[in-house]
Every structure is written in C-alpha cells, then in structure tokens.
Amino acid sequence: MPYLRFKGFSNVFLEELTPRIVDEFAKVVQVPKEIVKIELLPYQIITNTPLSVEILMFERPQEIHDAVADSIHRLLLEKGYPNVHIFFVILQRKLYYKEGKPLE
C-alpha cells in the first residue's frame, strides 16, 4: 500500500519505468519505496477507453496529490504518453483491514 494501477500499458514498458515511478512517488509522498505497489491491470476495451493510472492511497493534502499526478504525468509524457488519465481512489484507515482488523 499505496497501489498504482496502470491500464492499457505494455508489461515491458511498465517494468522498465517502475523503478523511476517508485522513486518519484516515494519521494513526493514520503513513504518507503518498499511499500509502493505497482500493478498492470488487464482489461478489454469495449468503448473508447483512455490509458489510465489509478492510485489507491490514504488521503494526503491536495498539494501532495497534485505533485504525485504531475510527477507521473511528466514521466509518461517523456516516454510518449501525453494523454493518460490519472485519478485517485482515496482509502480510509477504518475501512482498510489487515488480518481482519481495521488499521484505525
């Protein structure tokens, strides 16, 4: 936790970019690199679906969310992906369970 879920990217591309994403994300959010999870979600396009990055994490100040989105956008832009949708799914500690118990 946190989880960064990529949709529409190739496995090879994401594996190559993962070290930079983890470094940047951990630095901006100020968490250990070891807890940052990167996932590539398989999906089937039914309608015109953009490439996206879904970030599941506990809420931070808006400036942190903005900095994370900007950082990921810049990394993807330099690799030729200018129009990726980036969005957050905000988790709550009282609704996040480990070993059957909420974190809060």
N, C-alpha and C positions, 0 to 999 in steps of 0.2 A: 504494500500500500504506500503511496498512491499508484494508480494504474493509468497508463497511457495506452489507449487502444486505437490502433491505426486501421482504417478501412480503405481498400482499393489500391494499396501499395504492393509491390512485389516483395517476396520474402528476402531476396538477395539485397534489394535496396535498403530495406529496414534493418537488416542485420549489419550492413555497412554503416548506417547512420546512428545506430543505437548508442554507441559509446559517447558520441557528441551530445545526443539528446539527453542521456542520463546525466552527464556532467553539467550541462546547462541548467536542466531542471533542478537538480540537487542544489546547485549554487543559488539559484533565484529563490527557491522555496526554503532553503536552509534545512535540508534533511540529508541523512546519509545516503550515498549512492546505492548502497546495498538494499534499501527498501523500495526503490523506484522499480516498478514493474512495467515492462513493455510487452504489448500483445499485438499480434496481427490477427484481426478478425476476418474469417472467411465470410463472404456474402455474395449473393446473386443479385445482379441489377435487374429490377423489374421496371422501374421508371428512370428518368434521368437523375442519377444519384451522384453527387459530387464526392471526391475524395474527402476524407474527414479524419480528424483526430479528436477522440472523446477522452476527456481527462476526468477521472474519478478521484476525488480527494476531499479532505475536510476543508471547510471554508477558511479562507485567509482574507486579509484586507484586499480591497479591489485593486490596489496598485500591484500586488503580487500576482493576482490573476492576469492582469493586463501585461505584466512583464513576462509571464510564462507564455501567454499566447503570442506576444511579439517575438520572443526568442524562437519558438517553434516555427512560426511563420518565416522568420529570416533564414533558418536552417533549410527549410523546404524550398524557399524561393531560390536560394543559391544553387539548389540541385535541380531547378527547372520546374518546380511545382508552385505556381503563383496563386492558385485559386482554391486552396484547401480550406474547408470549413473546420474551425477549431471551436469546441464548446466544452463546458464543464458540467459535470454531474456532481453536485455538492452532497457529500455524505455527512451524516450526523453521528457523533460518537455513541449516543444512546441507542442507535439503530445499527451499529456495526458490531458484530459478535465474533469473539474468538473463544473457542472451546465452549460454545453455548452461552457465553456471558457477554453482556454489552461492555464496551470499553469504559463507559461512564458509570 
